[in-house]
Amino acid sequence: MTQHITVTHTHGERISVASGGVELMAYVYKPDPDAFESRKPYAHPLRTLAGSPVSGYRPSDHRWHKGLQMTASHLSGQNFWGGNSYLGPEQGYQRVEERVGSMRHDGFEEFTAADDRLRFVEKLTWVENGGEVWAEERRTVELHSVEPNEGTWALDWSIHLTNVRGEALRFGSPTTAGREMAGYTGLNWRGPRDFTGGDVFGPDGRGGDGETGASELMGTPAAEAPWVAFTAGHDGTDAHSTLLFAHAPENAGAIHASHWFVRSEPIPSVAASWAFFEEFELEPRESFGYRYRVVVADGAWDRARAEDYLKTHGW
């Protein structure tokens, strides 16, 4: 049986969703003050039903990492991820403020809060650093399936992006720019500090303990591993938590094949990268779409538990 939720919308700033006295998620769309961190909406904090925090915000190593957020690290010479830009093997990472773009919140096309589900459709505009509009996004976020007996809740996040620039948009990553196995871009999660060294696993025996498991899954095609789970213990308590990241079935037919970006050390992070090894182009007036699910769970899950959840919770 699902549990009721309470939705609080502070207009112009954030949406908070709580259940059983715990704030499960805040979706923040008020622009952050620092343009270098790439102003864009993000979901933080994320918490389990028991109240354990499972997202990080502005960590000292990467101030532009903010919970769960949509990113584009390399887009036609612009950085819609934030922070330093990777300029190639010779120059490495550099602070180039004029490369950092933003994703502007333009309003909500739909906003529905029910007893057990929140769904909103957000309109955003991707703006390059000089102020030119490059893309229009229709983002759908849905929080649902709050199940105390399972100790779980789920968040679906989809993107539908249209090129309005007038010339092709070229999507890439640090790896397409020459940095080996650093293909981060797309929907990205940054874990809390105590998730560092957590275990990462996927289907068919993939993954394992700590960074060894993460390294095994790094760069794996979503076609071979449509889901990845990250589990770790918390500081200060005896609690463990698990996050399960999954591709919707229709992503198999998306504009470009996805691969997993996964790290357990030195930072806990997972991204459903849409341009890990190769760039792709989006022609003017053309669109692409992806849909993902993030399951937030109390406890240290194993592979059988993750697979059982996915089998019993359809798309």
C-alpha positions in Angstrom: 0.0 0.0 0.0 1.3 3.4 -0.9 1.6 6.2 1.7 0.2 9.7 1.3 2.5 12.6 0.5 2.3 16.3 1.3 3.5 18.8 -1.4 4.6 22.3 -0.4 5.2 24.7 -3.3 7.1 27.9 -2.5 6.4 29.7 -5.7 9.4 31.0 -7.5 11.8 28.9 -5.4 11.2 25.2 -4.6 8.8 22.3 -4.4 9.0 20.1 -1.3 7.5 16.6 -1.0 7.1 14.9 2.4 5.7 11.7 3.7 5.4 10.3 7.2 7.0 13.4 8.6 10.1 13.2 6.4 11.0 15.5 3.5 11.7 13.1 0.7 12.7 15.6 -1.9 13.1 19.2 -2.6 13.1 20.4 -6.3 14.8 23.8 -6.4 14.3 25.9 -9.5 15.2 29.4 -8.1 18.5 30.3 -9.9 21.6 29.9 -7.8 23.7 33.0 -7.2 27.0 31.7 -8.8 26.8 31.6 -12.6 30.0 29.6 -12.8 28.2 26.7 -11.2 25.7 26.7 -14.2 22.4 27.9 -12.9 19.8 25.2 -13.4 17.1 23.3 -11.4 18.1 20.4 -9.2 16.6 17.9 -6.7 18.2 18.2 -3.3 17.9 17.0 -0.6 16.8 13.4 -1.4 16.0 11.3 1.7 14.8 7.7 2.3 11.5 7.1 4.1 13.5 6.7 7.3 15.1 10.1 6.8 18.6 9.1 5.7 20.1 11.7 3.3 21.1 10.3 0.0 22.2 13.3 -2.0 25.1 15.7 -1.8 25.1 19.5 -2.4 28.0 21.8 -3.3 30.7 19.4 -2.0 34.1 21.0 -1.5 35.6 19.0 -4.4 33.0 20.1 -6.9 30.8 23.0 -5.9 28.6 22.6 -9.0 27.5 19.1 -7.9 23.9 19.5 -6.6 21.9 16.4 -5.8 20.2 15.1 -8.9 20.3 17.3 -12.0 20.3 17.4 -15.7 23.6 18.3 -17.2 25.4 18.7 -20.5 29.2 18.8 -19.9 30.1 19.5 -23.5 27.6 21.1 -25.8 29.0 22.9 -28.9 31.8 24.5 -26.9 29.6 25.4 -23.9 29.5 23.8 -20.5 25.9 23.3 -19.1 27.3 21.2 -16.2 29.2 24.0 -14.3 32.7 24.5 -13.0 35.9 24.0 -14.9 35.8 22.9 -18.5 37.9 20.1 -20.0 39.8 21.6 -22.9 41.7 18.5 -24.1 44.7 16.4 -23.0 47.2 19.3 -23.3 45.2 22.0 -21.4 43.2 19.8 -19.1 40.6 21.4 -16.9 40.5 25.2 -17.0 38.3 27.9 -15.4 36.6 29.4 -18.5 33.7 31.4 -17.2 32.5 32.4 -20.7 31.9 28.7 -21.5 29.4 28.1 -18.7 25.7 28.2 -19.8 22.5 27.9 -17.9 19.1 26.2 -17.9 16.4 28.8 -17.2 13.1 27.9 -15.5 10.3 29.4 -17.6 7.2 28.0 -15.7 5.1 24.9 -15.2 3.0 23.6 -18.1 1.3 21.1 -15.7 1.3 20.7 -11.9 -0.7 17.9 -10.3 -0.4 17.0 -6.6 -2.5 13.9 -5.6 -2.6 12.0 -2.3 0.1 9.6 -3.4 1.7 11.2 -6.4 3.3 14.5 -7.6 3.7 15.2 -11.3 4.8 18.4 -12.9 5.9 19.4 -16.4 8.4 22.2 -16.4 9.4 24.5 -19.3 13.1 25.4 -19.5 15.3 27.3 -21.9 19.0 26.4 -22.4 20.9 29.7 -22.7 24.6 29.9 -23.7 26.9 32.1 -21.8 26.4 35.1 -24.1 22.6 35.0 -23.8 21.8 33.2 -27.0 18.9 30.7 -26.7 20.0 27.3 -27.9 17.4 24.8 -26.8 13.9 24.5 -25.3 13.2 21.7 -22.8 10.0 20.1 -21.6 10.9 18.2 -18.4 8.5 15.9 -16.6 9.2 14.9 -12.9 7.0 12.5 -11.1 7.3 11.3 -7.5 5.3 8.2 -6.8 5.2 4.7 -5.2 5.8 5.7 -1.6 5.7 2.3 0.0 6.5 2.0 3.8 6.4 -1.8 3.7 9.1 -1.8 1.1 11.0 1.2 2.5 11.0 2.7 -1.0 9.8 5.6 -3.1 10.4 6.4 -6.8 11.2 9.4 -8.9 10.7 9.4 -12.7 12.5 12.1 -14.7 12.2 12.7 -18.4 13.6 15.2 -20.8 12.3 16.3 -24.2 14.8 18.8 -25.8 14.4 20.8 -29.0 17.2 22.6 -30.8 16.2 26.2 -31.5 19.7 27.6 -32.2 19.5 27.6 -36.0 22.5 25.3 -36.4 23.2 21.8 -35.2 23.9 21.3 -31.5 26.8 18.9 -30.8 26.7 16.9 -27.6 29.8 15.3 -26.1 31.7 14.7 -22.8 35.2 14.9 -21.4 35.9 11.5 -23.0 34.9 12.7 -26.5 37.3 15.6 -25.8 40.2 13.3 -25.0 39.9 12.3 -21.3 39.8 8.5 -20.9 36.7 7.1 -19.1 35.3 10.4 -18.0 32.1 10.4 -20.1 29.9 12.2 -17.6 26.9 14.1 -19.0 23.1 13.8 -18.9 21.1 13.1 -15.7 23.7 13.0 -12.9 23.5 12.1 -9.2 26.0 13.2 -6.6 25.9 11.1 -3.4 26.6 12.4 0.1 30.1 12.2 1.5 29.4 9.0 3.5 28.5 7.2 0.3 32.2 7.3 -0.8 33.4 3.8 -1.2 29.9 2.3 -1.5 29.1 -0.8 -3.4 27.8 -0.6 -7.0 26.2 -3.4 -9.0 24.1 -4.1 -12.0 22.4 -7.0 -13.8 24.1 -10.3 -14.9 26.7 -10.3 -12.1 28.2 -6.9 -13.0 29.8 -4.7 -10.4 30.8 -5.5 -6.8 32.5 -4.0 -3.8 33.5 -0.3 -3.7 35.4 1.3 -6.6 36.1 -2.1 -8.1 32.4 -2.6 -8.7 32.1 1.0 -10.0 35.0 0.5 -12.4 33.5 -2.6 -13.8 30.3 -0.8 -14.6 32.0 2.4 -15.9 31.3 2.9 -19.6 28.9 -0.1 -19.7 26.2 0.3 -22.4 22.7 0.8 -21.1 21.6 -1.8 -23.7 23.6 -4.4 -21.6 22.9 -3.0 -18.2 19.6 -1.1 -18.1 20.0 -0.4 -14.4 22.6 0.3 -11.8 22.3 0.2 -8.0 24.5 2.0 -5.4 24.4 1.1 -1.8 26.3 2.4 1.3 26.2 2.9 5.0 25.7 6.2 6.8 27.9 8.1 9.2 26.5 8.5 12.7 23.9 5.8 12.4 23.8 2.1 11.7 21.6 2.7 8.6 22.2 1.7 5.0 20.5 3.1 1.9 20.3 2.1 -1.7 19.6 4.1 -4.9 18.5 2.3 -8.0 18.9 4.0 -11.4 17.1 2.7 -14.4 16.5 3.5 -18.0 13.0 3.4 -19.3 12.5 0.8 -22.1 12.0 3.5 -24.8 15.5 4.9 -24.2 16.8 2.0 -26.3 15.5 3.8 -29.4 16.7 7.3 -28.4 18.9 9.5 -30.5 22.1 8.1 -29.2 23.1 5.0 -27.2 23.7 5.6 -23.4 26.5 4.4 -21.2 26.9 4.5 -17.5 29.3 6.8 -15.7 29.8 5.4 -12.3 32.2 6.3 -9.5 32.4 5.1 -5.9 35.8 6.8 -5.1 37.0 9.5 -4.8 33.4 10.7 -5.1 30.1 8.9 -5.2 28.4 9.6 -8.5 26.2 8.0 -11.2 25.2 9.5 -14.6 23.1 8.1 -17.4 25.5 9.5 -20.0 24.1 10.1 -23.5 27.5 10.9 -25.1 30.1 8.9 -23.3 32.4 7.7 -26.1 31.1 9.5 -29.1 29.5 12.9 -29.9 26.1 13.2 -31.5 24.3 16.1 -33.2 20.8 17.5 -32.9 19.8 19.3 -36.0 17.8 22.6 -35.9 14.2 22.1 -34.9 14.8 18.5 -34.1 14.2 17.0 -30.7 15.3 14.1 -28.5 14.0 12.5 -25.4 15.1 10.2 -22.5 13.2 8.9 -19.4 14.8 7.6 -16.2 13.7 6.2 -12.8 15.5 6.7 -9.5 14.4 4.4 -6.7 15.3 5.5 -3.1 15.3 2.7 -0.6 16.2 2.1 3.0 18.5 -0.8 3.6 21.4 -2.5 1.8 19.9 -4.1 -1.3 21.4 -6.9 -3.3 21.0 -7.8 -6.9 18.0 -10.0 -6.3 16.1 -7.3 -4.4 16.8 -4.7 -7.2 15.6 -7.1 -9.9 12.5 -8.0 -7.9 11.6 -4.4 -7.5 11.9 -3.7 -11.2 9.8 -6.7 -12.1 7.0 -5.7 -9.8 6.9 -2.0 -10.6 6.2 -1.4 -14.2 6.7 1.8 -16.3 
